[in-house]
Amino acid sequence: MDQCRHTLEQHNWNIEAAVQDRLNEQEGVPSVFNPPPSRPLQVNTADHRIYSYVVSRPQPRGLLGWGYYLIMLPFRFTYYTILDIFRFALRFIRPDPRSRVTDPVGDIVSFMHSFEEKYGRAHPVFYQGTYSQALNDAKRELRFLLVYLHGDDHQDSDEFCRNTLCAPDVISLINTRMLFWACSTNKPEGYRVSQALRENTYPFLAMIMLKDRRMTVVGRLEGLIQPDDLINQLTFIMDANQTYLVSERLEREERNQTQVLRQQQDEAYLASLRADQEKERKKREERERRRRKEEEVQQQKLAEERRRQNLQEEKEKKLECLPPEPSPDDPDSVKIVFKLPNDSRVERRFHFSQSLTVIHDFLFSLKESPEKFQIEANFPRRVLPCLPSEEWPNPPTLQEAGLSHTEVLFVQDLTDE
């Protein structure tokens, strides 16, 4: 509610102006209460093909009419001469305040209020924005723009507004087929537009449209014109120039289609490019995956090679550290036959006083023996504690283990466990 109240206060509580301003903002047009500092859209007024229709004041009729005209002629001439001299002199004393446009929307809203107070609310829909914005909207929407400059001091302005501009048929034609912008030339905004369009007399109407890609004045109507005549003239101007709007619509549609086609082509190209990039990314990932796998395999091979090498070195060290084998006639010697997991047999003598660790070291030094193993006896069936453990921190000797002079021991492979 606060935002709505603020918006209405900005537009002097004019709902139509507030709605028009919001619609302009939604269409991408800057707010009319914050006009852009850029240069306004230029209008071509030098086209020699401009249709001009000037209505002259009717000549006096009869003796009485000519008599009144001749009597009032000196007074009228004196009045307008003195008024022009006064305005000319006033320009040297004080610059014309109308030359400085500070509040164009305020000028238009003020003219609308004064127009409705004097002639009522039955009138063509006024464009509630600046002249530049009206030109931009007419150009964007490819519509005719009818500009009316109101001369407050002209003797025909009152009759034109009351009888012609507010006529129902005129209102219907203007509202259905064109945009309508109006302002008084006594307002800075109206004065600026009058300097651009260079009207000769009032009432003044100018028809503007997009022609040859420029906003161009294609018709000028000056003087007191009757409703039927105004409708005929406006219809004639629109019919004579309708082909330009049709051509512009076709060109704009073609440009839009070309732009859409180019956009679709760009999107297709980008989609193809993304697909190629995705394929290339997957190829790179696959190459990287294979490379990492090969590196892992190579590292595993190297690790396995180092492990085997270390194992071989350890076997050689164990073999070097073994005590010499006792002679067969040594009464304290033990003959042990080892049955390996590959069903091969190995025989060696040991001394009763030697630790079971020596048996383990001997088997470990053999090439045929597994990397991890345990030694089992059959009678009774038991596992010999050849390595230090919690139960046997110091492995027993062969005699303590209960071995006889001749034994058969079995080597159990524990590598996979």
C-alpha positions in Angstrom: 0.0 0.0 0.0 2.9 2.4 0.8 4.4 1.7 -2.6 1.1 2.3 -4.4 0.5 5.5 -2.5 4.0 6.7 -3.4 3.5 5.9 -7.0 0.2 7.8 -7.1 1.7 10.8 -5.4 4.5 10.8 -8.1 1.8 10.9 -10.7 -0.3 13.6 -8.9 -2.9 10.9 -8.1 -3.6 10.3 -11.8 -4.3 6.6 -12.1 -4.1 6.5 -15.9 -0.7 8.2 -15.8 0.5 5.8 -13.1 -0.7 2.7 -15.1 0.8 4.0 -18.4 4.1 4.7 -16.6 4.2 1.2 -15.1 3.4 -0.4 -18.5 6.2 1.6 -20.1 8.6 0.3 -17.5 7.5 -3.3 -18.0 8.2 -2.9 -21.8 11.7 -1.7 -21.0 11.0 2.0 -21.5 12.4 4.3 -18.8 10.0 5.9 -16.4 8.5 9.1 -17.7 9.2 10.7 -14.3 12.9 9.9 -14.7 13.6 10.8 -18.4 16.9 9.5 -19.7 19.6 12.2 -20.4 20.2 10.8 -23.9 19.3 12.7 -27.0 15.6 12.4 -28.1 14.6 10.5 -31.2 15.1 12.7 -34.2 12.1 13.2 -36.5 12.5 13.8 -40.2 10.5 16.9 -41.2 12.3 17.8 -44.4 10.7 15.1 -46.6 9.2 16.8 -49.7 6.6 14.1 -49.9 4.8 15.3 -46.7 1.1 15.6 -47.2 0.0 19.1 -46.1 -3.6 20.2 -45.7 -4.3 23.8 -44.6 -7.8 25.0 -43.9 -8.2 28.7 -44.5 -10.6 30.8 -42.5 -13.8 31.5 -44.4 -14.1 34.8 -46.2 -16.7 37.3 -45.1 -20.0 37.1 -46.8 -22.4 39.8 -47.6 -22.3 43.5 -47.0 -22.6 43.2 -43.3 -19.8 40.6 -43.0 -17.4 42.6 -45.1 -18.2 45.7 -43.1 -17.5 44.0 -39.8 -14.3 42.6 -41.2 -13.1 46.0 -42.5 -14.0 47.7 -39.2 -12.2 45.0 -37.0 -9.2 44.8 -39.4 -7.3 47.8 -38.0 -7.9 46.8 -34.4 -6.8 43.2 -35.1 -3.7 44.3 -37.0 -2.8 46.7 -34.2 -3.4 44.1 -31.5 -1.3 41.4 -33.0 1.4 43.9 -34.0 1.7 45.3 -30.5 1.7 41.7 -29.1 4.5 40.6 -31.4 6.5 43.6 -30.6 6.0 43.1 -26.9 7.1 39.4 -27.1 10.1 40.3 -29.2 11.2 43.0 -26.7 10.6 40.6 -23.8 13.0 38.1 -25.2 15.9 40.6 -24.7 14.9 41.3 -21.1 14.1 37.8 -20.0 14.7 34.6 -22.0 11.6 32.6 -22.9 11.0 30.2 -20.0 9.5 27.7 -22.4 12.9 27.1 -23.9 14.0 25.2 -20.7 12.2 21.9 -20.3 12.4 20.8 -16.7 9.3 18.7 -16.1 7.9 17.4 -19.4 5.5 15.0 -17.8 4.2 17.7 -15.5 3.6 19.9 -18.6 1.6 17.0 -20.3 -0.4 16.2 -17.1 -1.2 19.9 -16.6 -2.5 20.2 -20.1 -4.6 17.1 -19.8 -6.2 18.4 -16.6 -6.9 21.8 -18.1 -8.3 20.1 -21.3 -10.7 17.9 -19.3 -11.8 20.8 -17.1 -12.7 22.8 -20.1 -13.9 20.2 -22.6 -14.8 17.2 -20.5 -13.5 13.7 -20.3 -14.8 12.5 -23.7 -11.7 12.9 -25.8 -9.1 10.7 -27.5 -6.8 8.9 -25.1 -3.8 11.1 -24.5 -0.4 9.5 -24.4 0.8 10.0 -20.9 4.5 10.3 -21.5 7.0 12.6 -23.1 7.1 13.3 -26.8 10.3 11.3 -27.1 8.7 8.3 -25.4 5.7 8.6 -27.7 8.0 8.5 -30.7 9.8 5.4 -29.3 6.6 3.6 -28.6 5.2 4.4 -32.1 8.5 3.1 -33.6 8.6 0.0 -31.6 4.9 -0.9 -32.1 4.9 0.3 -35.8 1.9 2.5 -35.3 1.0 6.0 -36.5 1.5 8.8 -34.0 -0.8 11.8 -34.2 0.7 14.9 -32.5 -1.6 17.8 -31.6 -0.2 21.2 -30.6 -2.7 23.4 -28.8 -2.5 27.1 -29.2 -4.2 28.6 -26.1 -4.4 32.1 -27.5 -5.6 31.1 -31.0 -9.2 31.9 -31.8 -9.9 28.5 -33.4 -8.5 26.3 -30.7 -11.6 26.3 -28.6 -14.0 25.4 -31.4 -11.6 22.7 -32.7 -11.3 21.0 -29.4 -14.9 21.2 -28.5 -16.5 20.2 -31.8 -13.9 18.3 -33.7 -11.4 16.7 -31.4 -14.1 15.5 -29.0 -16.4 14.2 -31.7 -17.3 10.5 -31.1 -16.2 9.4 -34.6 -12.9 11.2 -34.3 -12.3 9.7 -30.9 -13.0 6.2 -32.2 -10.7 6.6 -35.2 -7.8 7.9 -33.1 -8.1 5.4 -30.3 -8.3 2.4 -32.6 -5.7 3.2 -35.2 -3.0 5.4 -33.7 -1.2 6.9 -30.7 -2.3 10.4 -29.7 0.1 12.9 -28.1 -1.0 16.4 -27.3 0.4 19.4 -25.4 0.0 23.2 -25.2 2.7 25.3 -26.8 2.6 27.5 -23.7 4.2 24.6 -21.9 8.0 24.0 -22.3 7.5 20.5 -23.6 4.9 21.7 -26.2 7.0 24.6 -27.2 10.0 22.3 -27.7 7.9 20.1 -30.0 6.5 23.1 -31.9 10.1 24.3 -32.6 10.8 20.9 -34.1 7.7 20.6 -36.2 7.5 24.3 -37.2 3.8 24.8 -37.3 2.3 27.8 -39.2 -1.1 28.1 -37.5 -3.4 26.5 -35.1 -5.0 24.0 -34.6 -2.0 22.0 -35.8 -1.9 18.2 -36.3 1.1 16.1 -37.5 1.0 12.5 -38.4 4.4 10.7 -37.7 5.4 7.2 -38.6 8.4 5.0 -39.2 9.3 5.4 -42.8 12.6 4.3 -44.4 13.8 3.4 -40.9 13.3 7.0 -39.7 10.5 8.6 -37.7 9.1 10.9 -40.4 6.3 13.5 -40.5 4.0 12.2 -43.3 1.1 14.6 -42.9 0.4 18.1 -41.6 -3.1 19.4 -40.9 -3.4 23.1 -40.0 -6.4 25.3 -39.4 -9.9 24.7 -38.2 -11.0 21.4 -39.7 -14.4 19.8 -39.3 -14.9 16.2 -37.9 -15.8 14.5 -41.1 -13.0 16.3 -43.0 -10.5 15.4 -40.3 -11.5 11.7 -40.4 -11.2 11.7 -44.2 -7.7 13.4 -44.1 -6.4 11.1 -41.4 -7.7 8.0 -43.2 -6.2 9.3 -46.5 -2.8 9.8 -44.9 -2.8 6.4 -43.2 -3.9 4.6 -46.4 -1.3 6.4 -48.4 1.5 5.3 -46.0 0.2 2.0 -44.8 2.5 0.1 -47.2 5.6 1.5 -45.4 4.4 0.1 -42.1 3.6 -3.2 -43.8 7.0 -3.3 -45.4 8.7 -2.4 -42.1 6.7 -5.1 -40.3 7.8 -7.7 -42.9 11.4 -6.6 -42.7 11.2 -6.6 -38.9 9.7 -10.1 -39.0 12.3 -11.2 -41.4 15.0 -9.8 -39.1 13.5 -11.5 -36.2 13.3 -14.8 -38.0 16.9 -14.4 -39.1 17.9 -13.6 -35.6 15.9 -16.6 -34.3 17.5 -18.8 -37.0 21.0 -17.5 -36.1 20.2 -18.0 -32.5 19.1 -21.6 -33.2 22.2 -22.2 -35.3 24.3 -20.8 -32.5 22.6 -23.0 -30.0 23.0 -26.0 -32.2 26.7 -25.2 -32.7 27.1 -24.7 -28.9 25.3 -28.0 -28.3 27.6 -29.8 -30.8 30.6 -28.1 -29.3 29.5 -29.2 -25.8 29.0 -32.7 -27.1 32.4 -32.8 -28.7 33.9 -31.3 -25.5 32.1 -34.0 -23.5 33.4 -36.7 -25.8 36.9 -35.3 -25.5 36.6 -35.0 -21.8 35.5 -38.6 -21.5 38.4 -39.7 -23.8 40.8 -37.7 -21.6 39.2 -39.3 -18.5 39.5 -42.8 -20.1 43.1 -42.1 -21.0 43.8 -40.8 -17.6 42.1 -43.9 -16.0 44.1 -46.3 -18.2 47.3 -44.4 -17.3 46.5 -44.5 -13.6 45.7 -48.2 -13.9 48.9 -48.9 -15.8 50.8 -46.9 -13.2 49.1 -48.9 -10.4 49.9 -52.2 -12.2 53.5 -51.1 -12.7 53.7 -50.0 -9.1 52.3 -53.3 -8.0 54.8 -55.1 -10.1 57.6 -53.0 -8.7 56.3 -53.5 -5.2 56.0 -57.3 -5.8 59.5 -57.3 -7.2 60.9 -55.4 -4.3 59.0 -57.7 -1.9 60.5 -60.8 -3.6 63.9 -59.3 -3.6 63.7 -58.4 0.1 62.3 -61.9 0.8 65.3 -63.5 -1.1 67.7 -61.3 0.8 66.1 -62.3 4.0 66.3 -66.0 3.1 70.0 -65.6 2.2 70.6 -64.0 5.6 68.8 -66.7 7.4 70.8 -69.3 5.5 74.1 -67.6 6.4 73.1 -67.5 10.1 72.2 -71.2 10.4 74.5 -73.2 12.6 76.4 -76.1 10.9 74.6 -79.4 10.6 75.7 -82.1 13.1 77.3 -85.2 11.9 75.2 -88.4 11.6 77.1 -90.2 14.4 76.5 -87.3 16.9 74.3 -88.9 19.7 72.6 -85.6 20.4 71.6 -85.0 16.9 68.1 -85.2 15.5 67.2 -86.3 12.0 64.2 -84.4 10.7 62.4 -85.0 7.5 60.2 -82.1 6.4 57.3 -82.6 4.1 56.7 -79.3 2.2 53.3 -78.1 0.8 54.4 -79.0 -2.8 54.8 -82.7 -1.6 58.6 -82.4 -1.8 60.8 -83.7 1.1 63.8 -82.0 2.7 66.0 -83.7 5.3 68.5 -82.2 7.7 70.0 -82.8 11.1 69.8 -80.5 14.1 71.1 -80.6 17.7 68.8 -81.3 20.6 70.0 -78.2 22.3 69.1 -76.0 19.4 65.9 -73.8 19.5 62.9 -74.6 17.3 63.7 -71.2 15.7 66.6 -72.8 13.9 64.2 -75.3 12.3 62.0 -72.4 11.2 65.0 -70.4 9.8 66.2 -73.5 7.9 62.8 -74.0 6.2 62.5 -70.3 5.6 65.8 -70.2 3.7 64.7 -72.8 1.3 63.4 -71.7 -2.1 60.6 -74.2 -2.1 59.2 -73.1 1.2 56.2 -70.7 1.4 56.6 -67.2 2.6 54.5 -67.9 5.7 54.1 -71.3 7.3 53.8 -73.3 10.5 55.4 -76.6 11.4 53.3 -79.4 12.7 54.1 -82.7 14.4 51.9 -85.8 13.9 52.4 -87.9 17.1 50.8 -86.2 18.9 49.4 -83.7 16.4 50.5 -80.3 17.4 52.0 -77.0 16.1 55.5 -76.5 17.2 56.1 -73.0 18.6 59.0 -72.1 16.4 58.6 -68.3 16.7 58.3 -66.1 19.8 54.7 -65.5 21.0 52.9 -64.5 24.1 52.7 -68.1 25.3 56.3 -68.9 24.3 58.4 -65.7 24.4 61.5 -67.9 24.0 60.8 -70.9 21.7 61.8 -74.2 23.3 64.7 -76.5 22.2 64.1 -79.6 20.2 64.5 -81.7 23.3 62.1 -79.5 25.3 59.6 -79.8 22.4 59.7 -83.6 22.8 61.3 -84.5 19.5 62.9 -87.9 19.1 66.1 -88.8 17.2 64.1 -89.2 14.0 61.1 -87.1 13.2 58.8 -86.3 10.3 57.4 -82.8 10.4 54.8 -81.2 8.2 55.1 -77.7 6.8 51.6 -76.0 6.6 51.4 -73.0 4.1 49.9 -69.9 5.8 50.6 -67.4 3.0 46.9 -66.8 2.0 45.6 -66.5 5.5 
